[in-house]
Amino acid sequence: MVSKTLDDYNRMRDFSATAEPPAKRRGRSTKTAHALQFCIQKHDASRLHYDFRLELDGALKSWAVPKGPCLDPKAKRLAVHVEDHPLDYATFEGTIPEGHYGAGDVIVWDRGVWIPQGDPHEAYEKGRLKFELQGEKLSGLWNLVRTHMPGRQEQWFLIKHQDEAARPESEYDVVQAEPDSVLSDRTLVPKRRGKVRITHPDRVIDASSGTTKRQLADYYASVAEFILPELAERPVALVRAPDGIAGELFFQKNAERLAIPGITRLDKSVTGHPVMIINNPEALIGAVQMSAVELHTWNATTVDLDKPDRFVLDLDPDPALPWKSMVEATQLTLSVLDELGLKAFLKTSGGKGIHVVVPLTRKLGWDEVKGFSHAIVSHMAKLVPDRFSAVSGPKNRVGRIFIDYLRNGLGATTICAYAARTREGLPVSVPIFREEVAELKGANLWNVHNVHERLAEVGHGPWADLKKTRQGITAEMRRRIGMKKVGK
């Protein structure tokens, strides 16, 4: 029978479309002693990463390592535990087709045998594996250590042990020095993902982190798979920082005087004022070339710009409030929406707050949707007046959280998911699971330098069902939050 641990592997793949080997039924396993194989596959999927695999109990235990292995014992490389793979996978090279799990190119970057130091089953259960690698590229002693970091998948660290095979990262980076396959003459050229020429690439945008314009462009190129579906067909506004985020910022809603290749422009006759739309990697990176840092989107798409397909509640706290107040406020907001029968999705703002996104079928106009969102906020402010304010302005939210519904009008915008913010460290607005809210320590945890570890762990998971959600605002919902009937 197929090992239970390999069921997930088979379930996640369509073997009529992908050349990856299926996990086959095996006869009774023999206890014959044999060398245990390891392999590391270089995988240019949504992001270039390295899949580290160790043979144990007839399968390859597998971890996704975003940055790849490092020979420096001081470097702890995140390793996200993923589903087991069949032993035949150790020699798989090829292309996983678009639209399938793990789509992208795969090569075998290293392979050989691994020698556990002690009982490997006991060590794996305890989450502290120590072993020797005898590979084409990697050798010496290594450690795989399970962490207690929260997440939907186990997060481990891959760490080189201090021995003769260890080398400082500043002196030698093995993934850069030896990029190619050990099985074939294949190499991976990471997808350009829309990179265009960036002028002044070394200009520092954020002095606190030393982040340059080139690094920001690289960030947006690397998350294009995630951010482009959020930008698709939505009018967008840019926050530009020509002199870095400490200088003057410009909020720009139209593309006039901006030479952005690949951008879509709509004239005033469509929306009442000219707008721009970013539908491709070329336009995304072109916006960065024009000094854009933030990207803000409408709540409607070009399918019908008169009818929103969502509304957003922006929980904006008094800066003096502790974070736990934001956690409680988010949970209360979700409870109210649950009671109304509306499914909601969450993201961090990248600042101090949480954004609650409620998808809608396109039926009502802007005024009706904004009016409904205003009524929800007023209802909550009446229910819990010591926690919530329905009125904007600092003096109205002292010790409270203003639930901003003003983003739901025609032409109003909200920071796009996966977009950077013009704040120190360049934090990013990131979708989250509602179950994670209680564990979060802030709304600016992820930034352009560390969000890839998050994306490697959860992928599109938090918002996987958003576009599939079909729901609308009903008369019963209006009644329950105290809205007066509107005469026809």
C-alpha positions as CSV (number, residue, x, y, z in Angstrom):
1,M,0.0,0.0,0.0
2,V,1.0,3.6,-0.4
3,S,2.5,5.0,2.8
4,K,0.1,7.1,4.7
5,T,2.7,9.9,4.7
6,L,2.7,9.9,0.9
7,D,-1.1,10.3,0.5
8,D,-0.8,14.0,0.6
9,Y,1.9,14.0,-2.1
10,N,-0.4,12.0,-4.5
11,R,-3.5,14.1,-3.6
12,M,-1.7,17.3,-4.5
13,R,-0.7,16.3,-8.0
14,D,-2.3,15.4,-11.3
15,F,0.1,12.8,-12.8
16,S,-1.6,13.0,-16.2
17,A,-0.2,16.5,-16.5
18,T,3.1,16.5,-14.5
19,A,6.2,14.4,-15.1
20,E,6.8,14.0,-11.3
21,P,6.8,10.4,-10.2
22,P,3.7,9.1,-8.4
23,A,4.1,7.4,-5.0
24,K,3.6,3.8,-5.9
25,R,2.2,0.9,-3.8
26,R,5.1,-1.1,-2.3
27,G,5.4,-4.7,-1.3
28,R,6.3,-5.6,2.2
29,S,9.4,-3.6,3.2
30,T,12.6,-5.5,3.8
31,K,14.7,-4.6,6.8
32,T,17.9,-5.0,4.8
33,A,20.4,-2.4,5.9
34,H,21.2,0.1,3.1
35,A,22.6,3.6,2.8
36,L,20.1,6.3,3.2
37,Q,20.0,8.8,0.3
38,F,19.6,12.6,0.5
39,C,18.9,15.1,-2.3
40,I,18.5,18.8,-2.6
41,Q,16.4,20.1,-5.5
42,K,16.7,23.7,-6.7
43,H,13.2,24.7,-7.6
44,D,12.2,27.9,-9.4
45,A,8.5,28.0,-8.5
46,S,6.8,31.2,-7.4
47,R,10.1,31.9,-5.7
48,L,13.5,30.3,-6.2
49,H,14.1,27.9,-3.3
50,Y,15.8,24.6,-2.4
51,D,14.0,21.4,-1.4
52,F,16.0,19.4,1.2
53,R,15.1,15.7,1.3
54,L,16.3,12.9,3.6
55,E,15.3,9.2,3.1
56,L,13.6,7.7,6.1
57,D,11.1,4.8,6.3
58,G,10.7,4.4,2.6
59,A,10.0,8.0,1.8
60,L,11.9,11.3,1.5
61,K,11.2,13.6,4.5
62,S,11.2,17.0,2.9
63,W,11.8,20.7,3.9
64,A,11.5,23.8,1.7
65,V,14.6,26.0,2.4
66,P,13.9,29.5,0.9
67,K,17.6,30.6,0.9
68,G,19.2,27.2,0.4
69,P,21.9,25.6,2.6
70,C,24.8,27.6,4.0
71,L,28.2,26.3,5.1
72,D,28.5,28.9,7.9
73,P,27.5,27.5,11.3
74,K,26.3,31.0,12.3
75,A,23.6,31.0,9.6
76,K,20.3,29.4,10.6
77,R,18.4,28.7,7.4
78,L,14.6,28.4,7.7
79,A,13.4,25.0,6.6
80,V,9.6,24.6,6.3
81,H,8.5,21.0,6.7
82,V,6.4,19.9,3.7
83,E,4.8,16.6,2.6
84,D,6.9,13.5,2.2
85,H,8.0,12.6,-1.4
86,P,8.6,9.2,-2.9
87,L,12.2,7.9,-3.2
88,D,12.0,8.1,-7.0
89,Y,11.7,11.9,-6.6
90,A,15.4,12.1,-5.7
91,T,16.4,12.0,-9.4
92,F,13.5,14.1,-10.8
93,E,14.5,17.0,-13.0
94,G,12.1,18.9,-15.3
95,T,9.3,21.4,-15.5
96,I,6.1,21.2,-13.5
97,P,3.4,22.8,-15.7
98,E,1.8,26.2,-15.0
99,G,-1.4,25.9,-12.9
100,H,-0.1,22.8,-11.0
101,Y,1.2,22.5,-7.5
102,G,4.9,23.8,-7.4
103,A,4.8,24.9,-11.0
104,G,8.3,25.8,-12.3
105,D,11.6,24.2,-13.1
106,V,13.4,21.7,-11.0
107,I,17.0,20.4,-11.0
108,V,18.9,18.1,-8.6
109,W,21.4,20.5,-7.0
110,D,23.0,17.9,-4.8
111,R,22.6,14.3,-3.8
112,G,24.4,11.6,-2.0
113,V,24.0,9.7,1.3
114,W,23.3,10.9,4.8
115,I,24.5,9.2,8.0
116,P,22.4,9.8,11.1
117,Q,24.2,10.3,14.3
118,G,22.2,8.1,16.6
119,D,18.6,6.8,16.1
120,P,17.1,8.8,13.2
121,H,13.5,8.0,14.2
122,E,13.9,9.1,17.7
123,A,15.8,12.3,16.6
124,Y,13.1,13.1,14.0
125,E,10.3,12.7,16.6
126,K,12.2,15.0,19.0
127,G,12.9,17.5,16.3
128,R,16.7,17.4,16.6
129,L,18.3,15.6,13.7
130,K,22.1,15.5,13.6
131,F,23.7,13.8,10.6
132,E,26.7,13.7,8.2
133,L,26.2,14.4,4.5
134,Q,28.3,12.8,1.8
135,G,27.2,14.6,-1.3
136,E,28.7,16.1,-4.5
137,K,28.6,19.6,-2.9
138,L,27.8,19.3,0.7
139,S,29.7,17.3,3.3
140,G,30.4,17.2,7.0
141,L,28.0,17.4,10.0
142,W,24.6,19.2,9.9
143,N,21.7,19.8,12.2
144,L,18.0,20.1,11.5
145,V,16.2,21.6,14.5
146,R,12.4,22.0,14.9
147,T,11.4,25.5,16.2
148,H,8.4,26.5,18.2
149,M,7.6,29.4,15.9
150,P,3.8,29.5,15.1
151,G,2.7,28.5,11.7
152,R,0.5,26.1,9.8
153,Q,3.5,24.0,8.8
154,E,6.4,23.0,11.1
155,Q,9.3,25.4,10.8
156,W,12.8,24.0,11.3
157,F,16.3,25.4,11.0
158,L,19.0,23.8,8.8
159,I,22.4,24.6,10.5
160,K,25.9,23.6,9.5
161,H,27.9,22.0,12.4
162,Q,31.3,23.5,13.1
163,D,33.8,21.2,11.4
164,E,36.4,21.1,8.6
165,A,33.6,21.5,6.0
166,A,32.3,24.7,7.5
167,R,33.2,28.1,5.9
168,P,32.1,31.7,6.7
169,E,29.3,32.9,4.4
170,S,31.2,36.1,3.7
171,E,34.0,34.0,2.3
172,Y,32.0,31.4,0.4
173,D,28.4,31.1,-0.6
174,V,27.9,27.5,-1.9
175,V,24.5,28.2,-3.6
176,Q,26.0,31.1,-5.6
177,A,29.4,29.3,-6.3
178,E,27.8,26.0,-7.4
179,P,24.5,26.8,-9.1
180,D,24.1,23.9,-11.5
181,S,22.7,20.3,-11.5
182,V,24.8,17.4,-10.3
183,L,22.9,15.0,-12.6
184,S,22.9,16.8,-15.9
185,D,24.1,19.9,-17.7
186,R,20.9,21.7,-16.6
187,T,21.0,25.0,-14.9
188,L,18.2,27.3,-13.7
189,V,17.9,30.8,-15.0
190,P,15.4,32.3,-12.5
191,K,12.5,33.9,-14.4
192,R,13.0,37.6,-14.9
193,R,9.3,38.2,-13.9
194,G,9.1,41.5,-15.6
195,K,12.4,43.1,-14.6
196,V,13.1,46.2,-16.6
197,R,16.0,48.6,-16.4
198,I,16.1,50.4,-13.1
199,T,17.9,53.8,-12.9
200,H,19.6,54.8,-9.7
201,P,19.4,51.2,-8.5
202,D,21.6,51.9,-5.4
203,R,19.6,54.9,-4.2
204,V,18.6,54.1,-0.6
205,I,14.8,54.3,-0.1
206,D,14.8,53.4,3.6
207,A,17.7,54.5,5.7
208,S,16.7,52.4,8.7
209,S,17.1,49.1,6.7
210,G,19.5,50.4,4.0
211,T,17.0,49.1,1.4
212,T,17.8,50.3,-2.2
213,K,15.6,50.9,-5.2
214,R,17.0,47.8,-6.8
215,Q,16.1,45.7,-3.7
216,L,12.5,47.1,-3.8
217,A,12.3,46.2,-7.5
218,D,13.6,42.7,-6.8
219,Y,11.0,42.4,-4.0
220,Y,8.1,43.2,-6.3
221,A,9.5,41.0,-9.1
222,S,9.7,38.1,-6.6
223,V,6.1,38.4,-5.4
224,A,4.6,39.1,-8.8
225,E,2.7,35.8,-8.7
226,F,1.0,37.0,-5.4
227,I,0.4,40.7,-6.0
228,L,-0.6,40.7,-9.7
229,P,-3.9,38.8,-9.1
230,E,-4.7,41.5,-6.4
231,L,-3.9,44.3,-8.8
232,A,-5.6,42.7,-11.8
233,E,-8.1,45.1,-13.5
234,R,-8.4,47.3,-10.4
235,P,-7.6,51.0,-10.7
236,V,-4.5,51.7,-8.7
237,A,-3.0,54.7,-6.9
238,L,0.7,55.0,-6.2
239,V,2.6,56.5,-3.3
240,R,5.8,57.7,-4.8
241,A,9.0,58.5,-2.8
242,P,11.5,60.1,-5.2
243,D,13.8,61.1,-2.3
244,G,13.2,58.0,-0.2
245,I,10.5,57.5,2.4
246,A,11.9,60.2,4.7
247,G,11.4,62.8,1.9
248,E,8.2,64.2,0.4
249,L,5.7,61.6,-0.6
250,F,3.3,61.9,-3.6
251,F,-0.1,60.2,-3.8
252,Q,-0.8,59.7,-7.5
253,K,-4.1,58.4,-9.0
254,N,-3.4,58.8,-12.7
255,A,-0.5,58.0,-15.0
256,E,-0.1,61.5,-16.4
257,R,3.6,62.4,-16.7
258,L,4.6,58.9,-15.6
259,A,6.4,56.8,-18.3
260,I,5.4,53.4,-17.1
261,P,5.6,50.7,-19.8
262,G,2.7,48.2,-19.9
263,I,0.4,50.3,-17.8
264,T,-3.3,50.5,-18.8
265,R,-5.0,53.9,-18.7
266,L,-8.7,54.6,-18.6
267,D,-9.9,58.1,-19.5
268,K,-12.4,60.3,-17.6
269,S,-15.3,59.1,-19.6
270,V,-15.2,55.7,-17.9
271,T,-14.8,56.7,-14.2
272,G,-15.1,60.5,-14.0
273,H,-11.4,60.9,-13.7
274,P,-8.4,59.2,-15.4
275,V,-7.1,56.0,-13.7
276,M,-4.3,53.6,-14.2
277,I,-4.2,49.8,-13.9
278,I,-1.2,47.5,-13.4
279,N,-1.9,44.1,-15.0
280,N,1.6,42.8,-15.8
281,P,5.1,42.5,-14.3
282,E,6.4,45.1,-16.7
283,A,4.0,47.8,-15.4
284,L,4.7,46.7,-11.8
285,I,8.4,47.1,-12.0
286,G,7.9,50.2,-14.2
287,A,6.0,51.8,-11.2
288,V,9.0,51.1,-9.0
289,Q,11.2,52.8,-11.6
290,M,9.0,55.8,-11.2
291,S,9.8,55.8,-7.4
292,A,6.5,54.0,-6.4
293,V,6.7,52.2,-3.0
294,E,3.0,51.7,-2.1
295,L,0.2,50.5,-4.4
296,H,-3.4,51.2,-3.4
297,T,-6.4,49.6,-5.2
298,W,-10.1,50.3,-5.7
299,N,-12.9,48.0,-4.5
300,A,-14.1,47.4,-8.1
301,T,-12.6,46.0,-11.3
302,T,-13.0,47.0,-14.9
303,V,-15.6,44.2,-15.2
304,D,-18.0,46.9,-13.7
305,L,-16.4,50.0,-12.2
306,D,-19.8,51.1,-10.9
307,K,-20.4,48.1,-8.8
308,P,-17.9,47.2,-6.0
309,D,-16.9,43.5,-5.6
310,R,-15.9,44.0,-1.9
311,F,-15.9,46.3,1.0
312,V,-13.1,46.9,3.5
313,L,-13.2,47.8,7.2
314,D,-9.9,49.3,8.3
315,L,-9.3,48.9,12.0
316,D,-7.3,52.0,12.9
317,P,-6.2,52.2,16.6
318,D,-5.3,55.0,18.9
319,P,-1.4,54.5,18.7
320,A,-1.4,54.3,22.6
321,L,-3.5,51.2,22.7
322,P,-1.7,47.8,23.3
323,W,-1.7,45.3,20.4
324,K,-4.1,43.0,22.3
325,S,-6.8,45.6,21.8
326,M,-6.4,45.2,18.1
327,V,-6.6,41.5,18.4
328,E,-9.9,41.7,20.4
329,A,-11.3,44.3,18.0
330,T,-10.6,42.1,15.0
331,Q,-12.3,39.1,16.7
332,L,-15.3,41.3,17.6
333,T,-15.6,42.5,14.0
334,L,-15.4,39.0,12.7
335,S,-18.1,37.9,15.1
336,V,-20.5,40.7,13.9
337,L,-19.9,39.7,10.3
338,D,-20.3,36.0,11.1
339,E,-23.7,36.8,12.8
340,L,-24.7,38.6,9.6
341,G,-23.7,35.7,7.5
342,L,-20.8,37.5,5.7
343,K,-17.5,35.7,5.1
344,A,-14.5,37.9,5.7
345,F,-10.8,37.8,5.0
346,L,-8.0,39.5,6.8
347,K,-4.7,41.2,6.1
348,T,-2.2,43.2,8.1
349,S,-2.1,46.8,7.1
350,G,1.7,46.9,7.3
351,G,1.3,49.7,9.8
352,K,-0.7,49.5,13.1
353,G,-4.0,48.0,12.0
354,I,-5.9,45.1,10.4
355,H,-7.9,45.2,7.3
356,V,-11.1,43.2,7.1
357,V,-12.0,42.4,3.5
358,V,-15.6,41.3,2.7
359,P,-16.1,40.0,-0.9
360,L,-19.4,40.8,-2.6
361,T,-21.1,39.7,-5.9
362,R,-21.3,42.8,-8.1
363,K,-24.9,43.9,-7.6
364,L,-25.1,47.2,-5.6
365,G,-23.6,50.6,-6.4
366,W,-21.0,52.5,-4.5
367,D,-23.4,54.5,-2.3
368,E,-25.3,51.4,-1.2
369,V,-22.2,49.5,-0.3
370,K,-20.6,52.4,1.5
371,G,-23.8,53.0,3.4
372,F,-24.0,49.4,4.5
373,S,-20.4,49.4,5.7
374,H,-21.1,52.7,7.6
375,A,-24.1,51.1,9.2
376,I,-22.0,48.1,10.4
377,V,-19.5,50.5,12.0
378,S,-22.2,52.6,13.6
379,H,-23.8,49.4,14.9
380,M,-20.5,48.2,16.4
381,A,-19.8,51.6,18.0
382,K,-23.2,51.4,19.7
383,L,-22.6,47.8,20.8
384,V,-19.2,48.5,22.3
385,P,-18.8,52.3,22.6
386,D,-15.7,52.1,24.9
387,R,-13.9,50.1,22.2
388,F,-15.0,51.5,18.8
389,S,-15.5,54.9,17.2
390,A,-17.5,55.4,14.0
391,V,-16.1,59.0,13.6
392,S,-12.7,59.7,12.1
393,G,-10.1,62.0,13.6
394,P,-7.6,61.5,16.4
395,K,-9.8,63.2,19.1
396,N,-12.6,60.7,18.3
397,R,-10.6,57.6,18.8
398,V,-8.7,58.4,22.1
399,G,-8.4,55.0,23.8
400,R,-10.5,53.4,21.0
401,I,-10.3,52.0,17.5
402,F,-11.8,53.9,14.6
403,I,-13.3,51.4,12.1
404,D,-12.7,53.2,8.8
405,Y,-15.5,52.6,6.3
406,L,-14.5,55.6,4.2
407,R,-12.4,53.4,1.9
408,N,-15.6,52.1,0.4
409,G,-16.6,55.1,-1.7
410,L,-16.1,55.6,-5.5
411,G,-12.4,56.4,-6.1
412,A,-11.3,55.5,-2.6
413,T,-8.4,53.0,-2.2
414,T,-6.8,50.6,0.3
415,I,-3.2,49.4,0.3
416,C,-2.9,46.3,-1.9
417,A,-2.1,42.9,-0.4
418,Y,1.6,42.2,-0.6
419,A,2.4,45.9,-1.3
420,A,5.2,47.6,0.7
421,R,4.5,50.6,3.0
422,T,6.5,53.9,3.2
423,R,7.4,53.2,6.8
424,E,10.7,52.3,8.5
425,G,11.8,48.8,7.5
426,L,9.4,48.8,4.5
427,P,6.8,46.5,6.1
428,V,4.3,44.7,3.8
429,S,0.5,44.3,4.0
430,V,0.1,40.5,4.3
431,P,-3.0,38.2,4.1
432,I,-3.5,36.2,7.3
433,F,-5.7,33.3,8.5
434,R,-8.3,34.4,11.0
435,E,-7.0,31.6,13.3
436,E,-3.6,33.5,13.4
437,V,-5.0,36.7,14.8
438,A,-4.5,35.7,18.4
439,E,-0.9,34.7,17.8
440,L,0.1,37.9,15.9
441,K,2.4,40.4,17.7
442,G,1.8,43.3,15.4
443,A,0.6,44.4,11.9
444,N,4.1,45.2,10.6
445,L,5.8,41.9,11.3
446,W,6.6,41.2,7.7
447,N,8.7,43.4,5.4
448,V,10.3,43.3,1.9
449,H,13.2,41.3,3.3
450,N,11.5,38.6,5.4
451,V,8.0,38.1,3.9
452,H,9.3,35.4,1.5
453,E,9.7,33.0,4.5
454,R,6.0,33.6,5.2
455,L,5.0,33.0,1.6
456,A,7.0,29.8,1.4
457,E,5.1,28.6,4.4
458,V,1.5,29.5,3.6
459,G,1.5,30.4,-0.1
460,H,-1.9,31.7,-1.3
461,G,-3.6,29.9,1.6
462,P,-5.1,32.7,3.7
463,W,-7.1,34.1,0.8
464,A,-7.5,30.9,-1.3
465,D,-11.3,31.1,-1.1
466,L,-11.7,34.9,-1.4
467,K,-12.4,34.9,-5.2
468,K,-14.7,31.9,-4.9
469,T,-16.9,33.5,-2.3
470,R,-20.4,34.4,-3.5
471,Q,-22.4,36.6,-1.1
472,G,-24.5,39.8,-1.1
473,I,-26.1,42.3,1.2
474,T,-29.6,41.3,2.1
475,A,-32.6,43.2,3.6
476,E,-32.3,41.0,6.7
477,M,-28.7,42.1,7.2
478,R,-29.7,45.7,6.9
479,R,-32.5,45.2,9.4
480,R,-30.2,43.5,11.9
481,I,-27.8,46.5,12.0
482,G,-30.5,49.0,12.3
483,M,-30.6,50.4,8.8
484,K,-33.8,52.2,7.8
485,K,-35.7,50.9,4.8
486,V,-35.0,52.9,1.8
487,G,-38.1,53.7,-0.4
488,K,-37.9,52.7,-4.0
